[in-house]
Each structure stands twice: as structure tokens, then as C-alpha cells.
């Protein structure tokens, strides 16, 4: 699953339309590589302005958006710098209209959690691009399969 934790101050991402626009762009990143849409989870974590400190000071001059991304379903090859550049560039493209173009300060990082520590509704997710995962993508839900 890709999990996006979007930490943002009050006054940003206040309405469903802004959240939906961002999450649709996030989801497309993953469905474009064949992952089921339901794998993609985004949590908007609203914070009072005085709860975000950058460099030991309250960040008041303009909104600061911090994004923590967890990748579990698929990982980047450790020795492929081009893959890392493509992925971070794609994240930049996603955040640009929703964060950067609004004049917000922002930062993100991506963690990769071992797949062996992941289950969905008690099921072991199928291997990437397997027929079982394609079924999950078509159904947009976890479906029991032999070995799950």
C-alpha cells in the first residue's frame, strides 16, 4: 500500500474538493503502474499553526506542508538512481498544483516498509503484477486466493 500522511496547518486542505483533487492525483501515480486503487490511502493531519516548528521556530510566515509516504506494495531497486529520480520527480509533479503553486513551503520523504509486514483485511496481498493482484485491481477490493 502507498500511505500518504499529509501534515498541514489549519486553513489548508479545508474542503473536500481540495483533498479529492490531491488524492486523485496521488492514486493515479499508483494505478498507472498497475496497483489497485484501494491500496492508496491518504490521511490529512490538520495541525494548529503553533504545532509546526521548523528550525526551532514556529512556522508562521506561510503554510508548511510535510508529507510522509510509506511504500509497501512495491519498492524501488536499490541500485537504480534513475528510478529514484523518476519517483521523486513524479511526487513533485503531484504536489506542484496542490502545494507548491499555492506558495506553501513543503517537504516529503518516502519510506519503504518490507512487504512481509503487510496484510489487508487479514490477507497477504498478492505479488506485484500477479493474476491475483490484477483481480484485486479489477474488483478494487481484497479477494481471498490460495496462499492468502
FITORMI-285334 format. One record per atom (N, C-alpha, C): z negated, x, y; atom name; residue in one letter; residue number from 1. Coordinates in Angstrom, 3 decimals, padded with zeros to 6 digits. Each point is the difference from the previous one (the first is absolute). Example, Ala and Ser with C-alpha at 12.3 -4.5 7.8 and 13.67 -1.06 7.14 Angstrom:
        up      east     north  atom  res    n
  -007.800   013.190  -005.690     N    A    1
   000.000  -000.890   001.190    CA    A    1
   000.000   000.900   001.200     C    A    1
   000.720  -000.350   001.050     N    S    2
  -000.060   000.820   001.190    CA    S    2
  -000.730  -000.770   001.090     C    S    2
REM end
This chain:
        up      east     north  atom  res    n
   000.000   000.841  -001.169     N    X    1
   000.000  -000.841   001.169    CA    X    1
   000.000   000.883   001.228     C    X    1
   000.742  -000.329   000.990     N    X    2
  -000.227   000.571   001.317    CA    X    2
  -001.051  -000.876   000.710     C    X    2
  -001.012   000.629   000.492     N    X    3
  -001.033  -000.676   000.784    CA    X    3
   000.005   000.625   001.383     C    X    3
   000.194  -000.823   001.002     N    X    4
  -000.019   000.450   001.389    CA    X    4
  -001.246  -000.587   000.671     C    X    4
  -000.858   000.872   000.486     N    X    5
  -001.161  -000.395   000.797    CA    X    5
   000.342   000.325   001.448     C    X    5
   000.084  -001.019   000.817     N    X    6
   000.422   000.154   001.386    CA    X    6
  -001.204  -000.256   000.889     C    X    6
  -000.589   001.074   000.500     N    X    7
  -001.159  -000.085   000.878    CA    X    7
   000.513  -000.122   001.430     C    X    7
  -000.393  -001.071   000.687     N    X    8
   000.548  -000.255   001.329    CA    X    8
  -001.066  -000.621   000.884     C    X    8
   000.102   000.248   001.315     N    X    9
  -000.982  -000.593   000.909    CA    X    9
   000.293  -001.470   000.274     C    X    9
  -001.028  -000.696   000.395     N    X   10
   000.152  -001.383   000.460    CA    X   10
   001.065  -000.002   001.097     C    X   10
   000.866  -000.989  -000.048     N    X   11
   001.075  -000.095   000.984    CA    X   11
   001.345   000.443  -000.569     C    X   11
  -000.012   000.611  -001.179     N    X   12
   001.236   000.362  -000.679    CA    X   12
   000.045  -000.737  -001.335     C    X   12
   001.178  -000.329  -000.454     N    X   13
   000.178  -000.741  -001.258    CA    X   13
  -000.923  -001.218  -000.056     C    X   13
  -000.029  -000.750   001.095     N    X   14
  -000.867  -001.177   000.092    CA    X   14
   000.618  -001.242  -000.625     C    X   14
   001.325  -000.068  -000.039     N    X   15
   000.645  -001.224  -000.476    CA    X   15
   000.687   000.256  -001.341     C    X   15
   000.205  -001.075  -000.745     N    X   16
   000.639   000.109  -001.309    CA    X   16
   001.426   000.522   000.091     C    X   16
   000.709  -000.330   001.081     N    X   17
   001.394   000.430   000.132    CA    X   17
   000.112   001.522   000.057     C    X   17
  -000.891   000.660   000.730     N    X   18
   000.066   001.466   000.085    CA    X   18
  -000.377   000.635  -001.338     C    X   18
  -000.956  -000.584  -000.686     N    X   19
  -000.389   000.506  -001.320    CA    X   19
   001.122  -000.229  -001.014     C    X   19
   000.605  -001.179   000.039     N    X   20
   001.076  -000.300  -000.943    CA    X   20
   001.192   000.928   000.213     C    X   20
   000.374   000.247   001.234     N    X   21
   001.138   000.879   000.282    CA    X   21
  -000.240   001.402  -000.564     C    X   21
  -001.195   000.528   000.227     N    X   22
  -000.321   001.334  -000.514    CA    X   22
  -000.042   000.003  -001.524     C    X   22
  -000.651  -000.983  -000.596     N    X   23
  -000.131   000.010  -001.461    CA    X   23
   001.335  -000.252  -000.696     C    X   23
   000.892  -000.745   000.616     N    X   24
   001.340  -000.158  -000.576    CA    X   24
   000.733   001.334  -000.021     C    X   24
  -000.121   000.781   001.075     N    X   25
   000.632   001.328   000.039    CA    X   25
  -000.634   000.941  -001.020     C    X   25
  -001.321  -000.059  -000.124     N    X   26
  -000.693   000.832  -000.997    CA    X   26
   000.476  -000.378  -001.404     C    X   26
   000.011  -001.282  -000.301     N    X   27
   000.381  -000.464  -001.331    CA    X   27
   001.426   000.417  -000.344     C    X   27
   000.899  -000.069   000.949     N    X   28
   001.396   000.381  -000.235    CA    X   28
   000.116   001.457  -000.439     C    X   28
  -000.826   000.865   000.552     N    X   29
   000.031   001.418  -000.392    CA    X   29
  -000.157   000.141  -001.512     C    X   29
  -000.870  -000.799  -000.563     N    X   30
  -000.321   000.120  -001.425    CA    X   30
   000.931  -000.824  -000.891     C    X   30
   000.386  -001.177   000.457     N    X   31
   000.933  -000.789  -000.814    CA    X   31
   001.373   000.672  -000.032     C    X   31
   000.347   000.750   001.037     N    X   32
   001.269   000.734   000.012    CA    X   32
   000.079   001.051  -001.116     C    X   32
  -001.156   000.462  -000.492     N    X   33
   000.004   000.968  -001.113    CA    X   33
  -000.349  -000.676  -001.323     C    X   33
   000.002  -001.341   000.000     N    X   34
  -000.151  -000.739  -001.241    CA    X   34
  -001.390  -000.499  -000.342     C    X   34
  -000.986   000.239   000.851     N    X   35
  -001.348  -000.473  -000.305    CA    X   35
  -000.122  -001.501   000.265     C    X   35
  -000.838  -000.688  -000.760     N    X   36
  -000.245  -001.417   000.270    CA    X   36
  -000.655  -000.189   001.372     C    X   36
   000.409  -001.036   000.702     N    X   37
  -000.556  -000.255   001.331    CA    X   37
  -001.513  -000.196  -000.047     C    X   37
  -000.510  -000.623  -001.072     N    X   38
  -001.438  -000.271  -000.041    CA    X   38
  -000.837   001.262  -000.142     C    X   38
   000.624   001.123  -000.321     N    X   39
  -000.739   001.269  -000.028    CA    X   39
  -000.494   000.379   001.397     C    X   39
   000.707  -000.412   001.032     N    X   40
  -000.252   000.464   001.366    CA    X   40
  -001.118  -000.827   000.630     C    X   40
  -001.076   000.682   000.369     N    X   41
  -001.152  -000.641   000.635    CA    X   41
  -000.242   000.686   001.342     C    X   41
  -000.172  -000.798   001.038     N    X   42
  -000.347   000.530   001.319    CA    X   42
  -001.245  -000.731   000.485     C    X   42
  -000.990   000.769   000.405     N    X   43
  -001.227  -000.560   000.563    CA    X   43
  -000.109   000.438   001.455     C    X   43
  -000.148  -000.962   000.879     N    X   44
  -000.177   000.286   001.414    CA    X   44
  -001.501   000.039   000.271     C    X   44
  -000.477   001.141   000.445     N    X   45
  -001.421   000.240   000.214    CA    X   45
  -000.252   000.068   001.512     C    X   45
  -000.411  -001.126   000.568     N    X   46
  -000.217  -000.088   001.447    CA    X   46
  -001.318   000.669   000.374     C    X   46
   000.053   000.847   001.023     N    X   47
  -001.171   000.742   000.449    CA    X   47
  -000.237  -000.204   001.489     C    X   47
  -001.250  -000.161   000.417     N    X   48
  -000.289   000.018   001.435    CA    X   48
   000.417   001.358   000.583     C    X   48
   000.401   000.005   001.241     N    X   49
   000.482   001.225   000.642    CA    X   49
  -001.017   001.130  -000.130     C    X   49
  -001.284  -000.308   000.128     N    X   50
  -001.006   001.069  -000.041    CA    X   50
  -000.306   000.474  -001.419     C    X   50
   000.751  -000.475  -000.998     N    X   51
  -000.168   000.472  -001.373    CA    X   51
   001.078   001.008  -000.417     C    X   51
   000.905   000.340   000.895     N    X   52
   001.006   001.018  -000.296    CA    X   52
  -000.229   001.186   000.926     C    X   52
  -000.344   001.098  -000.611     N    X   53
  -000.291   001.232   000.719    CA    X   53
   001.024   001.055  -000.420     C    X   53
   000.591   000.640   000.978     N    X   54
   000.976   001.056  -000.259    CA    X   54
  -000.451   001.229   000.790     C    X   54
  -000.189   001.094  -000.695     N    X   55
  -000.447   001.219   000.672    CA    X   55
  -001.381  -000.120   000.610     C    X   55
  -000.852  -000.815  -000.600     N    X   56
  -001.367  -000.161   000.479    CA    X   56
  -000.149  -000.932   001.185     C    X   56
   001.077  -000.737   000.337     N    X   57
  -000.049  -000.927   001.130    CA    X   57
   000.581  -001.344  -000.417     C    X   57
  -000.534  -001.056   000.626     N    X   58
   000.547  -001.336  -000.253    CA    X   58
   001.437  -000.024   000.509     C    X   58
   000.875  -000.523  -000.824     N    X   59
   001.431  -000.078   000.339    CA    X   59
   000.237  -001.283   000.784     C    X   59
  -000.020   000.090   001.345     N    X   60
   000.111  -001.182   000.850    CA    X   60
   001.297  -000.065   000.793     C    X   60
   000.674   001.133   000.205     N    X   61
   001.143   000.012   000.905    CA    X   61
   001.178  -000.830  -000.502     C    X   61
   000.244   000.010  -001.298     N    X   62
   001.019  -000.862  -000.596    CA    X   62
  -000.325  -000.176  -001.476     C    X   62
   000.508  -001.056  -000.594     N    X   63
  -000.353  -000.282  -001.396    CA    X   63
   000.360   001.161  -000.937     C    X   63
  -000.872   000.224  -000.962     N    X   64
   000.217   001.013  -001.032    CA    X   64
   000.030  -000.712  -001.345     C    X   64
   001.110   000.164  -000.708     N    X   65
   000.203  -000.628  -001.307    CA    X   65
  -000.071   001.097  -001.054     C    X   65
  -000.874  -000.175  -000.971     N    X   66
  -000.146   000.974  -001.106    CA    X   66
   000.395  -000.698  -001.283     C    X   66
   000.949   000.578  -000.720     N    X   67
   000.504  -000.596  -001.228    CA    X   67
  -000.308   000.918  -001.172     C    X   67
  -000.652  -000.548  -001.003     N    X   68
  -000.299   000.711  -001.243    CA    X   68
   000.832  -000.671  -001.090     C    X   68
   000.822   000.778  -000.672     N    X   69
   000.920  -000.539  -001.004    CA    X   69
  -000.347   000.606  -001.352     C    X   69
  -000.155  -000.867  -000.981     N    X   70
  -000.267   000.422  -001.383    CA    X   70
   001.227  -000.294  -000.841     C    X   70
   000.555   001.018  -000.613     N    X   71
   001.107  -000.187  -000.941    CA    X   71
  -000.542   000.180  -001.417     C    X   71
   000.273  -000.983  -000.835     N    X   72
  -000.472   000.053  -001.384    CA    X   72
   001.166  -000.207  -000.963     C    X   72
   000.868  -000.956   000.285     N    X   73
   001.073  -000.372  -000.923    CA    X   73
   000.972   001.149  -000.260     C    X   73
   000.363   000.714   001.046     N    X   74
   000.876   001.165  -000.152    CA    X   74
  -000.489   001.105   000.921     C    X   74
   000.246   001.231  -000.420     N    X   75
  -000.406   001.178   000.770    CA    X   75
   001.214   000.843   000.333     C    X   75
  -000.117   000.749   001.058     N    X   76
   001.068   000.921   000.378    CA    X   76
  -000.081   001.259  -000.856     C    X   76
   001.141   000.591  -000.325     N    X   77
  -000.030   001.259  -000.748    CA    X   77
  -000.638   001.099   000.870     C    X   77
  -001.001   000.666  -000.533     N    X   78
  -000.801   000.963   000.770    CA    X   78
   000.834   001.139   000.588     C    X   78
   001.081   000.345  -000.637     N    X   79
   000.777   001.160   000.441    CA    X   79
   001.262  -000.380   000.768     C    X   79
   000.043  -001.216   000.543     N    X   80
   001.206  -000.474   000.662    CA    X   80
  -000.301  -000.338   001.459     C    X   80
   000.107   000.997   000.862     N    X   81
  -000.285  -000.209   001.421    CA    X   81
   000.906  -001.059   000.630     C    X   81
   001.227  -000.088  -000.474     N    X   82
   000.924  -000.998   000.553    CA    X   82
  -000.510  -001.416  -000.259     C    X   82
  -000.595  -000.227  -001.165     N    X   83
  -000.549  -001.323  -000.321    CA    X   83
  -001.166  -000.334   000.926     C    X   83
  -000.843   000.982   000.295     N    X   84
  -001.113  -000.231   000.927    CA    X   84
   000.521  -000.317   001.394     C    X   84
   001.020   000.737   000.422     N    X   85
   000.571  -000.240   001.325    CA    X   85
   000.633  -001.387   000.070     C    X   85
   000.736  -000.406  -001.039     N    X   86
   000.601  -001.340  -000.026    CA    X   86
  -001.070  -001.089   000.084     C    X   86
  -001.079   000.195  -000.752     N    X   87
  -001.057  -001.015  -000.030    CA    X   87
  -000.711  -000.094   001.341     C    X   87
  -000.397   001.124   000.575     N    X   88
  -000.696  -000.064   001.293    CA    X   88
   000.931  -000.485   001.102     C    X   88
   001.278   000.342  -000.083     N    X   89
   000.963  -000.514   000.981    CA    X   89
   000.159  -001.510  -000.127     C    X   89
   000.002  -000.496  -001.228     N    X   90
   000.110  -001.452  -000.224    CA    X   90
  -001.229  -000.722   000.554     C    X   90
  -001.176   000.577  -000.200     N    X   91
  -001.224  -000.596   000.559    CA    X   91
   000.069   000.010   001.523     C    X   91
   000.484   001.111   000.577     N    X   92
   000.192   000.053   001.457    CA    X   92
   000.911  -001.131   000.471     C    X   92
   001.107  -000.227  -000.722     N    X   93
   000.943  -001.070   000.363    CA    X   93
  -000.671  -001.368  -000.065     C    X   93
  -000.828  -000.202  -001.014     N    X   94
  -000.697  -001.280  -000.144    CA    X   94
  -000.959  -000.217   001.167     C    X   94
  -000.759   001.027   000.348     N    X   95
  -001.025  -000.149   001.039    CA    X   95
   000.566  -000.011   001.420     C    X   95
   001.187   000.551   000.188     N    X   96
   000.560   000.129   001.338    CA    X   96
   000.013  -001.315   000.792     C    X   96
   000.640  -001.056  -000.478     N    X   97
   000.055  -001.211   000.842    CA    X   97
  -001.336  -000.729   000.131     C    X   97
  -000.888   000.204  -000.944     N    X   98
  -001.262  -000.743  -000.026    CA    X   98
  -001.153   000.750   000.668     C    X   98
   000.148   001.314   000.123     N    X   99
  -001.096   000.819   000.525    CA    X   99
   000.505   000.941   001.096     C    X   99
   000.894   000.919  -000.351     N    X  100
   000.458   001.022   000.944    CA    X  100
   000.677  -000.617   001.227     C    X  100
   000.910  -000.956  -000.225     N    X  101
   000.724  -000.603   001.123    CA    X  101
  -000.901  -000.832   000.905     C    X  101
  -001.184  -000.342  -000.468     N    X  102
  -000.957  -000.746   000.824    CA    X  102
  -000.875   000.940   000.843     C    X  102
   000.215   001.311  -000.175     N    X  103
  -000.755   000.979   000.780    CA    X  103
  -001.356   000.343  -000.578     C    X  103
  -000.249  -000.399  -001.244     N    X  104
  -001.273   000.298  -000.639    CA    X  104
   000.002   001.443  -000.508     C    X  104
  -001.168   000.596  -000.055     N    X  105
  -000.165   001.255  -000.727    CA    X  105
  -000.199  -000.355  -001.465     C    X  105
   000.427   000.891  -000.891     N    X  106
  -000.077  -000.344  -001.411    CA    X  106
   000.026   001.235  -000.874     C    X  106
  -000.472  -000.233  -001.206     N    X  107
  -000.064   001.060  -001.009    CA    X  107
   000.018  -000.677  -001.369     C    X  107
   000.581   000.684  -000.982     N    X  108
  -000.060  -000.513  -001.369    CA    X  108
  -000.128   001.157  -000.972     C    X  108
  -000.477  -000.322  -001.178     N    X  109
   000.065   000.936  -001.119    CA    X  109
   000.189  -000.799  -001.283     C    X  109
   000.505   000.687  -001.018     N    X  110
   000.267  -000.625  -001.292    CA    X  110
  -000.779   000.746  -001.071     C    X  110
  -000.759  -000.750  -000.791     N    X  111
  -000.662   000.537  -001.190    CA    X  111
   000.754  -000.483  -001.220     C    X  111
  -000.006   000.797  -001.052     N    X  112
   000.603  -000.411  -001.259    CA    X  112
  -001.079  -000.037  -001.073     C    X  112
  -000.308  -001.215  -000.433     N    X  113
  -001.025  -000.239  -001.008    CA    X  113
   000.639   000.070  -001.388     C    X  113
  -000.675   000.609  -000.978     N    X  114
   000.570   000.019  -001.355    CA    X  114
   000.243  -001.412  -000.529     C    X  114
   001.157  -000.198  -000.582     N    X  115
   000.388  -001.298  -000.552    CA    X  115
  -000.943  -000.466  -001.101     C    X  115
  -000.601   000.924  -000.706     N    X  116
  -000.904  -000.336  -001.103    CA    X  116
  -001.250  -000.728   000.472     C    X  116
  -000.270   000.024   001.293     N    X  117
  -001.190  -000.657   000.562    CA    X  117
   000.356  -001.320   000.684     C    X  117
   001.068  -000.664  -000.456     N    X  118
   000.511  -001.186   000.680    CA    X  118
   000.274  -001.108  -001.007     C    X  118
  -000.450  -001.197   000.311     N    X  119
   000.312  -001.196  -000.775    CA    X  119
   000.239  -001.162   000.963     C    X  119
   000.770  -000.990  -000.473     N    X  120
   000.272  -001.204   000.777    CA    X  120
  -000.358  -001.194  -000.877     C    X  120
  -000.921  -000.818   000.457     N    X  121
  -000.481  -001.136  -000.790    CA    X  121
  -000.397   000.443  -001.411     C    X  121
  -000.587   001.168  -000.097     N    X  122
  -000.447   000.518  -001.288    CA    X  122
   001.099   000.598  -000.854     C    X  122
   001.224   000.053   000.507     N    X  123
   001.131   000.527  -000.759    CA    X  123
   000.377   001.398   000.482     C    X  123
   000.389   000.855  -000.942     N    X  124
   000.551   001.296   000.363    CA    X  124
   001.418  -000.254   000.505     C    X  124
   000.304   000.397   001.234     N    X  125
   001.347  -000.249   000.505    CA    X  125
   001.060   000.753  -000.816     C    X  125
   001.163  -000.616  -000.159     N    X  126
   001.067   000.648  -000.757    CA    X  126
   000.518   001.254   000.704     C    X  126
   000.625   000.839  -000.771     N    X  127
   000.566   001.228   000.558    CA    X  127
   001.059  -000.332   001.053     C    X  127
   000.110   000.893   000.962     N    X  128
   000.960  -000.148   001.087    CA    X  128
   001.422  -000.127  -000.557     C    X  128
   000.705  -001.011   000.480     N    X  129
   001.393  -000.310  -000.352    CA    X  129
   000.194  -000.433  -001.450     C    X  129
  -001.093  -000.298  -000.699     N    X  130
   000.118  -000.499  -001.371    CA    X  130
   000.455  -001.462   000.037     C    X  130
   000.428  -000.510  -001.152     N    X  131
   000.393  -001.407  -000.081    CA    X  131
  -001.181  -000.912   000.323     C    X  131
  -001.209   000.405  -000.415     N    X  132
  -001.194  -000.802   000.295    CA    X  132
  -000.267  -000.054   001.498     C    X  132
   000.181   001.128   000.687     N    X  133
  -000.220  -000.004   001.442    CA    X  133
   001.079  -000.829   000.700     C    X  133
   001.213   000.055  -000.493     N    X  134
   001.067  -000.833   000.573    CA    X  134
  -000.350  -001.478  -000.160     C    X  134
  -000.607  -000.358  -001.134     N    X  135
  -000.460  -001.373  -000.201    CA    X  135
  -001.076  -000.351   001.022     C    X  135
  -000.952   000.905   000.187     N    X  136
  -001.046  -000.234   000.996    CA    X  136
   000.625  -000.212   001.378     C    X  136
   001.030   000.786   000.331     N    X  137
   000.660  -000.137   001.301    CA    X  137
   000.707  -001.349   000.112     C    X  137
   000.695  -000.408  -001.053     N    X  138
   000.694  -001.295   000.023    CA    X  138
  -000.985  -001.159   000.121     C    X  138
  -001.096   000.076  -000.750     N    X  139
  -001.009  -001.065   000.015    CA    X  139
  -000.920   000.087   001.221     C    X  139
  -000.035   001.171   000.617     N    X  140
  -000.892   000.309   001.126    CA    X  140
  -001.461  -000.290  -000.347     C    X  140
  -000.361   000.416  -001.217     N    X  141
  -001.380  -000.166  -000.483    CA    X  141
  -000.156   000.843  -001.255     C    X  141
  -001.240   000.345  -000.348     N    X  142
  -000.221   000.717  -001.259    CA    X  142
   000.232  -000.908  -001.200     C    X  142
   000.700   000.519  -000.994     N    X  143
   000.312  -000.747  -001.213    CA    X  143
  -000.456   000.842  -001.186     C    X  143
  -000.829  -000.557  -000.895     N    X  144
  -000.420   000.777  -001.171    CA    X  144
   001.211   000.479  -000.809     C    X  144
  -000.121   001.203  -000.541     N    X  145
   001.038   000.585  -000.849    CA    X  145
  -000.695   000.857  -001.051     C    X  145
   000.664   000.326  -001.090     N    X  146
  -000.650   000.848  -001.023    CA    X  146
  -000.442   001.339   000.620     C    X  146
  -001.252   000.332  -000.196     N    X  147
  -000.537   001.236   000.554    CA    X  147
  -000.702  -000.162   001.326     C    X  147
   000.057  -001.219   000.546     N    X  148
  -000.622  -000.196   001.315    CA    X  148
  -001.492  -000.238  -000.131     C    X  148
REM end
